[in-house]
Each structure stands twice: as structure tokens, then as C-alpha cells.
Amino acid sequence: MSLPARALIALVVNTAALVAIGKFVPGVTLTDDLTSVVLLGAILTLLNFVIKPILKLVLSPVIILTLGIGLILVNAIVLYLLDNISQEITIQNVAAYLYAAVLLGIINLVSHILFHKK
């Protein structure tokens, strides 16, 4: 699959994940404007393409020692960066970061299984 196609799928999935996080995770407030949510999804996609691999490399000992559960920490850090970059999302506490990171990880896992067939 080409890079533009992967980026478009990631944008749609991340935008849908942000909407789900805003609806189901207490402590997460998301703007109601669809354009802002799509822009937020684009920022999250960019963070996932650029920052997330670096975080995985730096935190790889933690990820290995926790048998992959450290990936929740990686997703929480990405969400923390997104919260600091944008005014359209507000995450209030650590529990909200962790729940949102778990939900984001599950949605990304399902999309990876569905769309990355060879």
C-alpha cells in the first residue's frame, strides 16, 4: 500500500478514534466542530508517523519488560503532546490519558489488522 493511501486511512481512523475517545472516555473534552476534529486527527496522524517511532525506540526496554503494555505509555505520551499542541482537545487527568491511550491502541490495532493485509 502506498504512503498516501496509508496516510489517508490513518487520518480517517485517527479522526474516528478521537470521536470515540471524546464520547466514551470521561475527562476528555473534544470540540463539536467537524473541521477541528479532522484537523486534530491530522495532527494525531502526523504525531503517529513522526514522534511515535522515536518514542517506541527510546522506550523499547520498558515495552519489552512489560511485554508490550508499555505501548499504552507511548500512546499516552502522544495524546499528551496532542493535548498540549491543540486547543480543541482537553484531557483532564492521568486516568483519562490511560483510558484514551488504551482505546486509541485498540482502534489502531483493529485498523492495522483490517487494512494492512499483504
SVG drawing of the C-alpha trace seen along z (x, -y; Angstrom):
<svg xmlns="http://www.w3.org/2000/svg" viewBox="-20 -26 36 37">
<polyline fill="none" stroke="black" stroke-width="0.4" points="0.0,0.0 1.4,-3.4 2.2,-6.1 -0.6,-8.5 -3.2,-5.7 -1.8,-4.7 -1.8,-8.3 -5.5,-8.8 -6.6,-5.6 -4.6,-6.7 -6.3,-10.1 -9.8,-8.6 -9.1,-6.0 -7.4,-8.6 -10.3,-11.0 -12.8,-8.3 -10.7,-7.2 -10.7,-10.8 -14.5,-11.0 -14.8,-7.7 -12.4,-8.9 -14.4,-12.1 -17.6,-10.2 -16.6,-7.3 -13.7,-8.4 -14.7,-10.6 -12.3,-13.5 -11.8,-14.1 -13.4,-17.1 -13.4,-17.4 -14.7,-20.3 -18.0,-19.8 -16.7,-21.3 -16.1,-18.6 -13.4,-20.6 -11.5,-21.0 -11.8,-17.3 -10.5,-16.3 -7.6,-18.8 -7.0,-17.2 -7.0,-13.8 -4.4,-15.1 -2.2,-16.3 -2.5,-12.9 -1.6,-11.1 1.4,-13.3 2.5,-12.6 2.0,-8.9 4.1,-8.9 6.9,-11.1 7.0,-11.0 5.6,-7.6 8.5,-5.6 11.0,-7.7 9.1,-7.1 9.0,-3.3 12.7,-3.3 13.5,-5.2 11.0,-3.3 11.8,0.1 13.3,1.5 10.1,0.6 7.9,2.1 9.9,5.3 9.9,5.6 6.2,5.1 5.5,7.5 4.0,4.7 1.9,3.0 4.4,0.1 2.8,-0.8 0.0,-2.3 2.6,-4.7 3.7,-5.6 0.1,-6.3 -0.5,-8.3 2.6,-10.5 1.4,-11.1 -2.0,-12.1 -0.3,-14.4 1.6,-16.1 -1.7,-16.4 -3.4,-18.0 -0.5,-20.5 -0.5,-21.3 -4.2,-21.9 -6.9,-23.8 -9.6,-21.5 -9.0,-18.7 -8.7,-18.7 -7.7,-15.7 -8.1,-16.4 -6.2,-13.7 -3.9,-10.7 -6.7,-8.2 -8.3,-9.9 -4.9,-9.7 -4.6,-6.0 -8.2,-5.1 -7.8,-7.2 -4.5,-5.5 -6.0,-2.1 -8.9,-2.9 -6.6,-4.5 -4.4,-1.4 -7.3,0.9 -8.7,-1.1 -5.3,-1.3 -4.8,2.4 -8.1,3.3 -7.4,0.9 -4.0,2.4 -5.5,5.9 -8.2,4.8 -6.2,2.6 -2.6,3.9 -3.2,7.3 -0.5,8.4"/>
</svg>
